């Protein structure tokens, strides 16, 4: 079990420390979960803080956590925006989202429109849900949010609900953080990320293989593809994610191979705080 460096009230106190204009602090919370702390706003992305996958997914799946959750969602009372990149249970975590609807009553949840009914069932009133269908930009809580489709193995688009898999870039006008959820690398994604020009790009690195595909796991980019995408898109910093939660769906060498790719070629600086620790990103 990977233990967080800080957890509970100690971690919350650190995450609440002021951030100067022109900077943001980022706090990995397991799997693809992240807090982005802007000077005036807190944005939580793709939180997985429960054991829900283990509870509801039986054999042949093994979804025991490899990383202990650093927070109880009931402790999160300060969310301004909650983002879910897609409806898979390790990105739209049912117990976490149900709890956040109550513990952060001021928050708005941003997610693909295809997630709206589930979010309403979890206690989010319609006025607190901002659904997205594809490429769009909007203002929310004094932040600019850009949504864009991504391929999780493939693009999945409904003629009414739009794209089911989305990436999001969030900016306070000085620092921009982009999170692509569970994405496969392709030229369209590189172009979309380049257009966003993120100061920090958060990417999955767990990859894909035939055995996982046969079990029904949708694939993501691997370590080398992730660093190359960040480099080609011109990201200033990159954060590798999605490699610390389920033994059945990770590449054990991904983090080391990502760092090798970063060492061998010019490209973005790597940001990789430990679970329960943060890092500052500057514009």
Secondary structure, DSSP 8 states (H G I E B T S, - for coil): -B--SS-HHHHHHHHTS---TTEEEEEEEETTEEEEE-SS-EEEES---SSHHHHH--TT-----SB--S--GGG----SEEEESSSSTTTS-HHHHHHHHHHTTT-EEEEEGGGHHHHHHTT--GGGEEEE-SSEEEEETTEEEEEEE--SSS--EETTTEESSEEEEEESSS-EEEE-SS----HHHHHHHHHHT-SEEEEE-B---HHHHHHT-----BHHHHHHHHHHHT-SEEEEES-SS-GGG--TTHHHHHHHHHHHS---EE----TT-EEEEE-
